[in-house]
Amino acid sequence: MRLKPEERSVDSDLHTDTVWLLGVQRTLYQWSQQHLGEAYRELWNWMTDLRSLRCAWDRVARNKG
């Protein structure tokens, strides 16, 4: 059974986004270990991905300070 976007939980979407972002971070870490001293220039697409932005917004919204 597939839920329509308006029926999905925001929390489950955030969890999915967080899992995706952790995968991106893991990939970047592995790349950096294999290519020491090289600059990675393709970050823009990952930074502006809606999933990254939702994770960032969640962290900012939960910040009490």
Distance bins in CASP14 RR format, pairs under 12 A and 6 or more apart:
PFRMAT RR
TARGET T0000
AUTHOR 0000-0000-0000
RMODE 2
METHOD distances of the structure
MODEL  1
1 7 0 0 0 0 0 1 0 0 0 0 0
1 8 0 0 0 0 0 1 0 0 0 0 0
2 8 0 0 0 0 1 0 0 0 0 0 0
3 9 0 0 0 0 1 0 0 0 0 0 0
3 12 0 0 0 0 1 0 0 0 0 0 0
3 13 0 0 0 0 0 1 0 0 0 0 0
5 12 0 0 0 0 0 1 0 0 0 0 0
5 13 0 0 0 0 1 0 0 0 0 0 0
6 13 0 0 0 0 0 1 0 0 0 0 0
7 13 0 0 0 0 0 1 0 0 0 0 0
8 14 0 0 0 0 0 1 0 0 0 0 0
8 15 0 0 0 0 0 1 0 0 0 0 0
8 16 0 0 0 0 1 0 0 0 0 0 0
8 17 0 0 0 0 0 1 0 0 0 0 0
9 15 0 0 0 0 1 0 0 0 0 0 0
9 16 0 0 0 0 0 1 0 0 0 0 0
10 16 0 0 0 0 0 1 0 0 0 0 0
10 17 0 0 0 0 0 1 0 0 0 0 0
10 54 0 0 0 0 1 0 0 0 0 0 0
10 57 0 0 0 0 0 1 0 0 0 0 0
10 58 0 0 0 0 1 0 0 0 0 0 0
10 61 0 0 0 0 0 1 0 0 0 0 0
11 17 0 0 0 0 0 1 0 0 0 0 0
11 18 0 0 0 0 0 1 0 0 0 0 0
11 54 0 0 0 0 0 1 0 0 0 0 0
11 58 0 0 0 0 1 0 0 0 0 0 0
12 18 0 0 0 0 0 1 0 0 0 0 0
12 19 0 0 0 0 0 1 0 0 0 0 0
13 19 0 0 0 0 0 1 0 0 0 0 0
13 20 0 0 0 0 0 1 0 0 0 0 0
13 50 0 0 0 0 0 1 0 0 0 0 0
13 51 0 0 0 0 1 0 0 0 0 0 0
13 54 1 0 0 1 0 0 0 0 0 0 0
13 55 0 0 0 0 0 1 0 0 0 0 0
13 58 0 0 0 0 0 1 0 0 0 0 0
14 20 0 0 0 0 0 1 0 0 0 0 0
14 21 0 0 0 0 0 1 0 0 0 0 0
14 50 0 0 0 0 0 1 0 0 0 0 0
14 51 0 0 0 0 1 0 0 0 0 0 0
14 53 0 0 0 0 0 1 0 0 0 0 0
14 54 1 0 0 1 0 0 0 0 0 0 0
14 55 1 0 0 1 0 0 0 0 0 0 0
14 56 0 0 0 0 0 1 0 0 0 0 0
14 57 0 0 0 0 1 0 0 0 0 0 0
14 58 1 0 1 0 0 0 0 0 0 0 0
14 59 0 0 0 0 0 1 0 0 0 0 0
14 61 0 0 0 0 0 1 0 0 0 0 0
14 62 0 0 0 0 0 1 0 0 0 0 0
15 21 0 0 0 0 0 1 0 0 0 0 0
15 22 0 0 0 0 0 1 0 0 0 0 0
15 51 0 0 0 0 0 1 0 0 0 0 0
15 54 0 0 0 0 0 1 0 0 0 0 0
15 55 0 0 0 0 0 1 0 0 0 0 0
15 58 0 0 0 0 0 1 0 0 0 0 0
16 22 0 0 0 0 0 1 0 0 0 0 0
16 23 0 0 0 0 0 1 0 0 0 0 0
16 50 0 0 0 0 0 1 0 0 0 0 0
16 51 1 0 0 1 0 0 0 0 0 0 0
16 54 0 0 0 0 1 0 0 0 0 0 0
16 55 0 0 0 0 0 1 0 0 0 0 0
17 23 0 0 0 0 0 1 0 0 0 0 0
17 24 0 0 0 0 0 1 0 0 0 0 0
17 49 0 0 0 0 1 0 0 0 0 0 0
17 50 0 0 0 0 1 0 0 0 0 0 0
17 51 1 0 1 0 0 0 0 0 0 0 0
17 52 1 0 0 1 0 0 0 0 0 0 0
17 53 0 0 0 0 1 0 0 0 0 0 0
17 54 1 0 1 0 0 0 0 0 0 0 0
17 55 1 0 1 0 0 0 0 0 0 0 0
17 56 0 0 0 0 1 0 0 0 0 0 0
17 57 0 0 0 0 0 1 0 0 0 0 0
17 58 0 0 0 0 1 0 0 0 0 0 0
17 59 0 0 0 0 0 1 0 0 0 0 0
18 24 0 0 0 0 0 1 0 0 0 0 0
18 25 0 0 0 0 0 1 0 0 0 0 0
18 51 0 0 0 0 1 0 0 0 0 0 0
18 52 0 0 0 0 0 1 0 0 0 0 0
18 54 0 0 0 0 1 0 0 0 0 0 0
18 55 1 0 1 0 0 0 0 0 0 0 0
18 56 0 0 0 0 0 1 0 0 0 0 0
18 58 0 0 0 0 1 0 0 0 0 0 0
18 59 0 0 0 0 0 1 0 0 0 0 0
19 25 0 0 0 0 0 1 0 0 0 0 0
19 26 0 0 0 0 0 1 0 0 0 0 0
19 51 0 0 0 0 1 0 0 0 0 0 0
19 55 0 0 0 0 0 1 0 0 0 0 0
20 26 0 0 0 0 0 1 0 0 0 0 0
20 27 0 0 0 0 0 1 0 0 0 0 0
20 46 0 0 0 0 1 0 0 0 0 0 0
20 49 0 0 0 0 1 0 0 0 0 0 0
20 50 0 0 0 0 0 1 0 0 0 0 0
20 51 1 0 1 0 0 0 0 0 0 0 0
20 52 0 0 0 0 1 0 0 0 0 0 0
20 54 0 0 0 0 1 0 0 0 0 0 0
20 55 0 0 0 0 1 0 0 0 0 0 0
21 27 0 0 0 0 0 1 0 0 0 0 0
21 28 0 0 0 0 0 1 0 0 0 0 0
21 46 0 0 0 0 1 0 0 0 0 0 0
21 47 0 0 0 0 0 1 0 0 0 0 0
21 49 0 0 0 0 1 0 0 0 0 0 0
21 50 0 0 0 0 0 1 0 0 0 0 0
21 51 1 0 0 1 0 0 0 0 0 0 0
21 52 1 0 1 0 0 0 0 0 0 0 0
21 53 0 0 0 0 0 1 0 0 0 0 0
21 54 0 0 0 0 1 0 0 0 0 0 0
21 55 1 0 1 0 0 0 0 0 0 0 0
21 56 0 0 0 0 1 0 0 0 0 0 0
21 58 0 0 0 0 0 1 0 0 0 0 0
21 59 0 0 0 0 0 1 0 0 0 0 0
22 28 0 0 0 0 0 1 0 0 0 0 0
22 29 0 0 0 0 0 1 0 0 0 0 0
22 51 0 0 0 0 0 1 0 0 0 0 0
22 52 0 0 0 0 0 1 0 0 0 0 0
22 55 0 0 0 0 1 0 0 0 0 0 0
23 29 0 0 0 0 1 0 0 0 0 0 0
23 30 0 0 0 0 1 0 0 0 0 0 0
23 31 0 0 0 0 0 1 0 0 0 0 0
23 46 0 0 0 0 0 1 0 0 0 0 0
23 51 0 0 0 0 0 1 0 0 0 0 0
23 52 0 0 0 0 0 1 0 0 0 0 0
23 55 0 0 0 0 0 1 0 0 0 0 0
24 30 0 0 0 0 0 1 0 0 0 0 0
24 31 0 0 0 0 0 1 0 0 0 0 0
24 40 0 0 0 0 0 1 0 0 0 0 0
24 42 0 0 0 0 0 1 0 0 0 0 0
24 43 0 0 0 0 1 0 0 0 0 0 0
24 45 0 0 0 0 0 1 0 0 0 0 0
24 46 1 0 1 0 0 0 0 0 0 0 0
24 47 0 0 0 0 1 0 0 0 0 0 0
24 49 0 0 0 0 1 0 0 0 0 0 0
24 51 0 0 0 0 1 0 0 0 0 0 0
24 52 1 0 0 1 0 0 0 0 0 0 0
24 55 0 0 0 0 0 1 0 0 0 0 0
25 31 0 0 0 0 0 1 0 0 0 0 0
25 32 0 0 0 0 0 1 0 0 0 0 0
25 43 0 0 0 0 0 1 0 0 0 0 0
25 46 0 0 0 0 1 0 0 0 0 0 0
25 47 0 0 0 0 0 1 0 0 0 0 0
25 52 0 0 0 0 0 1 0 0 0 0 0
25 55 0 0 0 0 0 1 0 0 0 0 0
26 32 0 0 0 0 0 1 0 0 0 0 0
26 33 0 0 0 0 0 1 0 0 0 0 0
27 33 0 0 0 0 0 1 0 0 0 0 0
27 34 0 0 0 0 0 1 0 0 0 0 0
27 40 0 0 0 0 0 1 0 0 0 0 0
27 42 0 0 0 0 0 1 0 0 0 0 0
27 43 0 0 0 0 0 1 0 0 0 0 0
27 46 0 0 0 0 1 0 0 0 0 0 0
28 34 0 0 0 0 0 1 0 0 0 0 0
28 35 0 0 0 0 0 1 0 0 0 0 0
28 40 1 0 0 1 0 0 0 0 0 0 0
28 42 0 0 0 0 1 0 0 0 0 0 0
28 43 0 0 0 0 1 0 0 0 0 0 0
28 46 0 0 0 0 1 0 0 0 0 0 0
28 47 0 0 0 0 0 1 0 0 0 0 0
28 52 0 0 0 0 0 1 0 0 0 0 0
29 35 0 0 0 0 0 1 0 0 0 0 0
29 40 0 0 0 0 0 1 0 0 0 0 0
30 40 0 0 0 0 0 1 0 0 0 0 0
31 37 0 0 0 0 0 1 0 0 0 0 0
31 38 0 0 0 0 1 0 0 0 0 0 0
31 39 0 0 0 0 0 1 0 0 0 0 0
31 40 1 0 0 1 0 0 0 0 0 0 0
31 41 0 0 0 0 0 1 0 0 0 0 0
31 42 0 0 0 0 1 0 0 0 0 0 0
31 43 0 0 0 0 0 1 0 0 0 0 0
31 46 0 0 0 0 0 1 0 0 0 0 0
32 38 0 0 0 0 1 0 0 0 0 0 0
32 39 0 0 0 0 1 0 0 0 0 0 0
32 40 1 0 0 1 0 0 0 0 0 0 0
32 43 0 0 0 0 0 1 0 0 0 0 0
33 40 0 0 0 0 0 1 0 0 0 0 0
34 40 0 0 0 0 0 1 0 0 0 0 0
35 41 0 0 0 0 0 1 0 0 0 0 0
40 46 0 0 0 0 1 0 0 0 0 0 0
40 47 0 0 0 0 0 1 0 0 0 0 0
42 48 0 0 0 0 0 1 0 0 0 0 0
43 49 0 0 0 0 0 1 0 0 0 0 0
43 52 0 0 0 0 1 0 0 0 0 0 0
44 52 0 0 0 0 0 1 0 0 0 0 0
45 51 0 0 0 0 0 1 0 0 0 0 0
45 52 0 0 0 0 1 0 0 0 0 0 0
46 52 1 0 0 1 0 0 0 0 0 0 0
46 53 0 0 0 0 0 1 0 0 0 0 0
46 55 0 0 0 0 0 1 0 0 0 0 0
46 56 0 0 0 0 0 1 0 0 0 0 0
47 53 0 0 0 0 1 0 0 0 0 0 0
47 55 0 0 0 0 0 1 0 0 0 0 0
47 56 0 0 0 0 1 0 0 0 0 0 0
48 54 0 0 0 0 0 1 0 0 0 0 0
48 56 0 0 0 0 0 1 0 0 0 0 0
49 55 0 0 0 0 1 0 0 0 0 0 0
49 56 0 0 0 0 0 1 0 0 0 0 0
50 56 0 0 0 0 0 1 0 0 0 0 0
50 57 0 0 0 0 0 1 0 0 0 0 0
51 57 0 0 0 0 0 1 0 0 0 0 0
51 58 0 0 0 0 0 1 0 0 0 0 0
52 58 0 0 0 0 0 1 0 0 0 0 0
52 59 0 0 0 0 0 1 0 0 0 0 0
53 59 0 0 0 0 0 1 0 0 0 0 0
53 60 0 0 0 0 0 1 0 0 0 0 0
54 60 0 0 0 0 0 1 0 0 0 0 0
54 61 0 0 0 0 0 1 0 0 0 0 0
55 61 0 0 0 0 0 1 0 0 0 0 0
55 62 0 0 0 0 0 1 0 0 0 0 0
56 62 0 0 0 0 0 1 0 0 0 0 0
56 63 0 0 0 0 0 1 0 0 0 0 0
57 63 0 0 0 0 0 1 0 0 0 0 0
59 65 0 0 0 0 0 1 0 0 0 0 0
END
